[in-house]
Amino acid sequence: MNTFYEGLAEILEVDASKLSPEFSFADANADWDSLAIVSTIALADDSFNVMLDGKALAACEKVADIEALIDAARHRNA
Amino acid sequence: MQPATATPEHGVGREARTAGARIAGVVTCVPADVRRNEDFHSRFGEDAVADVVKMIGVQTRRRAAADVTTRDLCRLAAQRLMAGLEWAPASIDALIFVSQTPDFRLPATACALQAELGIGTSCIAFDVNLGCSGYPYALWLGMTMLQTGAARRVLLAVGDTISKIVDPSDRATALLFGDCGTATALELDPDAAPAHFILGSDGLGATNLIVPTGGFRDYAASGDPRLEGRSAHSLYMDGGEIFNFTLRSVPPLVARTLALAEGRTHDFHLFHQANQFMLKHLIKKAKLPPAQAPLNIEEFGNTSSASIPLLMTTRLREPLASSRQRLAMYGFGVGYSWASASLDVGPLRVVENIEA
């Protein structure tokens, strides 16, 4: 998950050390906008070779929600 | 227009091969009017413009005047091309106009171009309604006509003036698209190496990139919540869906195109200039050297079906004028429709970009 966290920190414009599954976009005032969402689709594709759904990502509120989508997508691939 | 429920098996596309035809020359024509990002600050605000630009990577784009259409840009390109090649109008047997911005719902713009260019009436002329995938489709169609003997010289007029159908208040599309018309000359060449094509379609994505009203079915009245409060005559783009489509479809298209190249490597890979962020991701994913996958979206925006020939005239002019290059081309988008072409191009007697 390390390169993924680094990439995600860059997308959210926060320090990577602050990211954890419980990191909430709203609490941290991080922009979870359409740009962040498509960047995350690309990042997950790079890091895990999975395709995330934009609408499902838009509904994510914290990092754990994204990780759950990635796990589900990897399970589908397996 | 309602999407079907069953998803057919998803192949990469039909594979086709043509022989005995080559590109003789390419001329592109962009309007002289340059629109810079700063020109959009007053409408959207500087921060909003910067947010979109960070993603799409467009710094400038060209915009056609109100009384200039795709047909005009293609005509100017074709005139320069025919003059440069010393092709008499009477020697052209077929003219195919590929565009989503024709002059009229009817008649076909290709017929108007045939007359304006002084091409004789023994000419096959028709329009093809395709956008981002249009250039490889046009090459396949033109080369197939040459191979069958239906034509000895074919003119492809390919381009769009999407600025005329964007909603000026929709920053996602207003900043992205640029206008361009192109002309490509194809002719018989018994010595030409075979060209390979892959062509595919998925109409389940039809409503994700659409002008809902203006044809003969009114999709704006369908109740699709995404269209609420939008101008029905303007282009609607579901950016997230298009991004997903591209990431799903283009990497297999690239992989299969490389596999069909019979062990030969390509000198350049020309991607439809859709969106800079997406392109960089696709190029990285395909493990292509960036120097072999030129971009021009930063200068001209997304020019729809014209983006691949515009890459040839603006980024590969010297190599294509002086020598033979093995090119791979990838078009993908509205439809959904996608296609690749893999062929030898050059040395070209005429390869240039002009302004109107």
Boltz contact constraints between the chains, C-beta under 6 A:
constraints:
  - contact:
      token1: [A, 35]
      token2: [B, 55]
      max_distance: 6.0
  - contact:
      token1: [A, 38]
      token2: [B, 243]
      max_distance: 6.0
  - contact:
      token1: [A, 42]
      token2: [B, 281]
      max_distance: 6.0
  - contact:
      token1: [A, 45]
      token2: [B, 247]
      max_distance: 6.0
  - contact:
      token1: [A, 54]
      token2: [B, 240]
      max_distance: 6.0
